[in-house]
Amino acid sequence: MTKATPGASPGTMIRRQWARWSGRPGGKWIFSRLLGRIAPYTGSISPLVEELAPGYARVRMDDRRQVRNHLRSIHAIALVNLAEVTSGLAMTAGLPDGVRGIVTALEIEYLKKARGPLVGECRCAIPSITATTDLAIEAVLHDSGGDQVARARVTWRLSPTEGRDIRSADPAASARR
């Protein structure tokens, strides 16, 4: 991805880069590789972002030797990584300028052995942010047969970036002051 615009939120950067790359041939793959370079641990599972909009993300992870455990299924931590990136993209894509998020808690329930390509999906509503807020959202992981293999609850702490007035992201609110 490119250098961030001063004052732009991570959400603004994600939305701009998705708009830039997703419609081009191979663009979703390029976007996903760039995401992995920004967040190297996330890149370790080679996620492919298939769909992205504020409050929604759909991310695919292929079953590869690098993400498997000794039982020939996908490793539990690779599943956590997929759930975290899926929830993070859905949430981050909806953040206004002046707001950032960080994971403060993560719970995951493993429902069945994960084999084959997996898809993580997350839908969430981003609340109006007027102060530091904890937002718990769910990411669900499915196998190619549509069966749920895991369900994660990820808690994100949303807060203003240093020295920023969160309300400045809303031009109508700024006009009322």
C-alpha positions as CSV (number, residue, x, y, z in Angstrom):
1,M,0.0,0.0,0.0
2,T,1.2,3.6,-0.2
3,K,2.3,6.1,2.3
4,A,-0.6,7.2,4.5
5,T,-2.1,10.7,3.9
6,P,-1.5,12.8,7.1
7,G,-4.6,12.6,9.3
8,A,-6.1,9.8,7.3
9,S,-7.4,6.8,9.3
10,P,-6.3,3.2,8.6
11,G,-9.9,2.8,7.3
12,T,-9.4,5.5,4.7
13,M,-6.2,4.0,3.5
14,I,-7.8,0.5,3.3
15,R,-10.8,1.8,1.4
16,R,-8.6,3.8,-1.1
17,Q,-6.3,0.9,-1.8
18,W,-9.3,-1.5,-2.2
19,A,-10.9,0.9,-4.7
20,R,-7.6,1.2,-6.5
21,W,-6.9,-2.5,-6.9
22,S,-10.0,-4.6,-6.5
23,G,-11.4,-3.9,-10.0
24,R,-8.2,-4.6,-11.9
25,P,-7.2,-8.1,-13.2
26,G,-5.2,-9.6,-10.4
27,G,-6.0,-6.6,-8.2
28,K,-7.5,-8.5,-5.3
29,W,-4.3,-10.6,-5.2
30,I,-2.1,-7.5,-5.3
31,F,-4.2,-5.8,-2.5
32,S,-3.9,-9.0,-0.4
33,R,-0.1,-9.2,-0.8
34,L,0.2,-5.5,0.1
35,L,-1.9,-6.2,3.2
36,G,0.5,-9.0,4.1
37,R,3.5,-6.7,3.7
38,I,2.0,-4.2,6.1
39,A,1.0,-6.9,8.6
40,P,3.6,-9.6,8.1
41,Y,2.1,-12.1,10.5
42,T,-1.2,-11.8,8.7
43,G,0.7,-12.4,5.5
44,S,1.9,-15.7,6.8
45,I,-1.5,-17.3,6.0
46,S,-1.5,-15.7,2.5
47,P,-5.1,-14.4,2.8
48,L,-7.0,-13.4,-0.3
49,V,-9.5,-10.6,0.2
50,E,-12.5,-11.4,-2.0
51,E,-14.9,-8.7,-0.9
52,L,-14.5,-5.6,1.3
53,A,-16.9,-2.8,2.3
54,P,-17.4,-0.8,5.4
55,G,-18.6,-3.3,8.0
56,Y,-18.1,-6.3,5.7
57,A,-15.2,-8.5,4.7
58,R,-14.9,-11.9,3.0
59,V,-11.4,-13.4,3.1
60,R,-10.2,-16.7,1.7
61,M,-7.3,-18.9,2.9
62,D,-6.1,-21.9,1.0
63,D,-5.2,-25.1,2.6
64,R,-1.4,-25.3,2.3
65,R,1.3,-27.2,4.0
66,Q,2.5,-24.0,5.8
67,V,-0.8,-23.7,7.7
68,R,-1.3,-27.3,8.6
69,N,-0.8,-29.1,11.9
70,H,0.4,-32.7,12.5
71,L,-3.2,-34.0,12.1
72,R,-3.3,-32.9,8.5
73,S,-5.9,-30.2,9.2
74,I,-5.4,-26.4,9.3
75,H,-3.7,-25.3,12.5
76,A,-5.8,-23.6,15.2
77,I,-3.6,-20.4,15.1
78,A,-4.0,-20.1,11.3
79,L,-7.7,-20.1,11.9
80,V,-7.4,-17.4,14.6
81,N,-5.3,-15.4,12.2
82,L,-7.9,-15.7,9.5
83,A,-10.7,-14.6,11.9
84,E,-8.7,-11.7,13.2
85,V,-7.8,-10.3,9.7
86,T,-11.4,-10.8,8.5
87,S,-12.9,-9.0,11.5
88,G,-10.2,-6.3,11.3
89,L,-10.8,-5.5,7.6
90,A,-14.6,-5.3,8.1
91,M,-14.2,-3.0,11.1
92,T,-11.3,-0.9,9.8
93,A,-13.0,-0.3,6.4
94,G,-15.8,1.4,8.3
95,L,-13.7,3.7,10.6
96,P,-13.8,7.4,10.1
97,D,-10.6,9.5,10.0
98,G,-9.2,10.1,13.4
99,V,-10.1,6.6,14.7
100,R,-7.9,3.5,15.0
101,G,-8.5,0.1,16.4
102,I,-6.5,-2.6,18.2
103,V,-7.5,-6.1,19.3
104,T,-7.9,-6.4,23.1
105,A,-9.6,-9.8,23.3
106,L,-10.2,-12.8,21.0
107,E,-12.2,-15.9,21.7
108,I,-12.6,-18.7,19.2
109,E,-14.7,-21.8,19.1
110,Y,-13.5,-24.7,16.9
111,L,-16.5,-26.6,15.5
112,K,-14.8,-29.2,13.2
113,K,-11.5,-30.0,11.6
114,A,-10.7,-27.4,9.0
115,R,-9.6,-28.9,5.7
116,G,-9.5,-27.5,2.2
117,P,-9.9,-23.8,1.3
118,L,-11.6,-21.7,4.0
119,V,-13.6,-18.5,3.8
120,G,-13.9,-16.0,6.7
121,E,-16.8,-13.6,6.8
122,C,-17.6,-10.8,9.1
123,R,-20.4,-8.3,9.2
124,C,-20.5,-5.5,11.7
125,A,-22.0,-2.1,12.4
126,I,-19.5,0.6,13.4
127,P,-21.0,2.7,16.2
128,S,-20.6,6.4,16.4
129,I,-17.3,6.9,18.1
130,T,-17.2,9.8,20.6
131,A,-14.7,8.3,23.0
132,T,-12.6,5.1,23.4
133,T,-15.1,2.3,22.7
134,D,-14.8,-1.5,22.9
135,L,-16.5,-3.2,19.9
136,A,-17.0,-7.0,19.9
137,I,-17.7,-8.5,16.5
138,E,-18.0,-12.0,15.2
139,A,-16.1,-13.7,12.3
140,V,-17.3,-17.0,11.0
141,L,-15.1,-19.4,9.1
142,H,-16.5,-21.9,6.6
143,D,-15.1,-24.7,4.6
144,S,-15.8,-25.3,0.8
145,G,-18.9,-27.3,1.7
146,G,-20.3,-24.4,3.6
147,D,-19.9,-26.0,7.0
148,Q,-18.8,-23.7,9.9
149,V,-15.4,-24.8,11.1
150,A,-14.8,-22.0,13.6
151,R,-16.5,-18.9,15.1
152,A,-14.5,-16.1,16.7
153,R,-15.5,-13.1,18.8
154,V,-12.9,-10.4,18.4
155,T,-13.0,-7.3,20.7
156,W,-11.5,-4.2,19.1
157,R,-10.7,-1.1,21.1
158,L,-11.5,1.9,19.0
159,S,-10.0,5.2,20.0
160,P,-8.9,8.6,18.6
161,T,-5.5,8.9,17.2
162,E,-3.3,11.1,19.3
163,G,-4.2,14.8,19.3
164,R,-7.3,14.2,17.1
165,D,-10.8,15.3,17.8
166,I,-12.9,12.2,16.7
167,R,-15.8,14.4,15.8
168,S,-13.8,16.1,13.1
169,A,-14.5,13.0,10.9
170,D,-18.1,14.2,10.6
171,P,-18.2,17.5,8.6
172,A,-21.8,18.2,9.8
173,A,-20.8,17.9,13.4
174,S,-17.8,20.2,12.9
175,A,-20.1,22.8,11.3
176,R,-22.4,22.7,14.4
177,R,-19.6,23.5,16.8
